[in-house]
Amino acid sequence: MKKLTIKDLKEYQTPDFVYIPISSREEVTLENDVVYKNDEVVPSKVSPVSGKAAAFAKIMTINGLKETLVIENNYKDKRKKINVSVKDIYKLSKSTIKDAVKLDTNELEIEISHKNDYDIRDRYILKEYVREILETINLIDQTYDNMKVSILMNKEDYETYEFLFNYMGTYPKIDIIFKSNTETKMNLYNVLDIYYKLKNSIERDFIYVSIRYKNVCEVLKTRRYTNLRELIMPLNINFKNIIINDYVESSESNYLLDDNIYEIKLI
């Protein structure tokens, strides 16, 4: 068996188009075809780019064929307004924090995914945003009475554990566990979304996905709602099929990348 080569994180250039899933065309809230970054284009979904609402199109997702609103990117990331960022989230009131977190339990696990050797997306998210993630977890622990917060890991993920362990002295009340004890879980995206909300920042506009081909695995960072085809074209790889999240097989690269996608295999 050839040794797996893991490349450094690569931040992909902003795509030409993004595809925002919609339930119906009637739910689109835009007043015209001009789109600003962080505009809510349908309830609970914002645009990760600025540009023009160009069309409606159907595209495959991990949950089947979905209709989407296609935004043509103008590469300006123009926003209607600049939010005033909260400097210290620890000075926020408990009610404000609880409104962002929305928990009704006293036990929470933050799950770091590592389903196989190629599922390394969360490792790279953690490496880039470790301060934001741990500060948010620590704040949750301090806000809720009798709260027990743990980070759930795969015990085979040695590299991520060693990286994370270096920070645990600063956050002594956060445990690292290897076996789940509760059904109440968050992933790293959930934690970052809470952090950005508390900071009064724009919503998270990125996702990470690991791409595996031949004996190479690399993690790419790109905008939410990118088309897989745009992501893999610069790799110049010949392939016949795509396996998504190690169980969905497709011959079509016209595929929506959202928070649910963590691994792509090109064969």
Secondary structure, 3 states (H helix, E strand, C coil): CCCCEECCCEECCCCCEEEEECCCHHHCCCCCCEECCCCEEECCEECCCCEEEEEEEEEEECCEEEEEEEEEECCCCCCCCCCCCCCCHHHCCHHHHHHHHCCCCCEEEEECCCCCCCCCHHHHHHHHHHHHHHHHHHHHHHHCCCCEEEEECCCCCHHHHHHHHCCHHHCCCCEEECCCCCCCEEEHHHHHHHHHHHCCCCCCCEEEEEEEECCEEEEEEEECCEEHHHHHHHHCCCCCCEEECCCEEECCCCEEECCCCCEEEEC
